[in-house]
Amino acid sequence: MHILFTSRRFICLTVMLLMQIGAIAQGETKARKHKNGSFYFSWGYNQEWYTNSTVHIDQSALGNSYDLEHMKAHDHLGWNNGLLNKALTIPQYNYRIGWYFNERQDMGLEFNFDHTKYILTDGQYMQVVGKMNNMPVNKNMLFSQDSGFYYFLNNGANFFLFNFVKRTNLYSTKDNYLHIDLISKAGIGPVIPHVQNSLFGQINKQGFQFGGWNMGQENVIRATVMKYGFIEFSEKVDYARYSHLKVYEGYARQSFGTIEFILSVGFILPSHKGNPLFDAGNKN
């Protein structure tokens, strides 16, 4: 009886001890989770330079399959004739929505959008190579609106990316009221351009459409002040492949690279109290 009583007592004490250890571990886990995470949002404006691109046109109903070779393109700032004289979403803008998910908050995920404008340069000469009206063609022509040609992704070439983000702190004050960070991002996503064009005077039905995919890499210098507000300058390279873009009685496809410079402002907020990125004395 004594042995049985002792065994039961030992079992009860063991269960109580395990429950206490579990409660402590759970409390520590909650404490760690309590510190994790911060969300950020930024808005800014950009300027781009594009590589030359060959635009392939397929109009099978018309007997056409030809290339416009090595076409030059440019962007359209929107505020080049005066700042704040148009709605905020008309110039070339960008926004970022992100989440740092680990305790040090140096790794994150981000939804990244660039409203970039792509316009084939008016007044350039183009080499038309392929087939027109089921006949071979290889000739040099003037690409201009006066001649019945234009090609705009002017309401946006529109790069969407889902990025992985890595933050490296370069400098922080002891009270965490100033951070200087280097942020690197890379990702892939769709392009949703607004397509408007005229080829040989034949005008397409313009509009937004899913147009292919792109991938990009971005390097950012960010200065965070008073813990919650930041300003950042970014350099980004992007490669986009467009296909099935609507033209009159057919489709176009092309690919091009982009170099982009971006200036943005934003804010960052902790997802929980006790976040080490926002506490004085923690350099992260």
C-alpha positions, 0 to 999 in steps of 0.5 A: 500500500505504501509503495502504491501510494508513493507511486501515485504521489510520484506520478502526480508530482511528475504530471504537475511538473511536466504541466509547469514546464509546459506552461513555462515553455508555452509562455516563452514561446508566446513571449518570443512570438510577442516580439516578432513581426513588423509591417511596412508600406511605402509610396514613391515615384520612379524613372526608367530606361529600357533596352531595345526590343523586337516586337513580333506581330501575329495577325494570321487572319490578315496573313501577317507574321512579322517583326519590328526589330530593335525598337527603342522605347522610353518612359513618361514621368508625368510630372516633368512639366510641374510637380503635383499638377496631376493626380497622384496615380497618373505619374509613374508611381510605385508602392510596397507592402511588406512583412518582416516575420522573424524576431530580428526582422531582417527577413521578410516577404513583400508585395511590390508594384511599379506603375511604369510607362513604356512607349515606343519612341515616335520618329524612329526607323524600324526594320519590318521583317517577316510576312505581310499579306502572305508575302515576304517583307524586309523593309525599313519604315518610319515609325510615327503617329503621322504614318499610322504607327504608335505603341503604348503601354502608357497606362502602365507596363505594370510590374507586379512582384512577390519578393523575398526581402533581406535587411542589413543594418548599417547604422543605428543610434542607441535609442533606435531613433535612426536606422540606416539599412541596406535592403535587398529584394528579389522576386517574380510575378505577373505583368498586367499592361494597358495595351494601346497601339496602331500598326499601319493605321489599324487601331486595336481595342485598348485595355488592361490585360494579363500580359505575361511575367517578370522577375526583378532584383532591387537594392535599397538604402533606407533611413528610418527616423523616429522609429516609424517613418522612413525614406528610401532610394532604390535601384531596380533591374527587371526583365519582362516577357510580354505575350498575347498583347492585343493588336488589330486582328491579332497579337504581339509579343516582346521582352525587354529589360528595365533599369529603374530608380525609385524615391519613396516614403513610408512607415513601419509598425510593429505587429506586437508590443515589445518588438526589439526593432522599436525598443531602445538599446536593441540594434537590429 
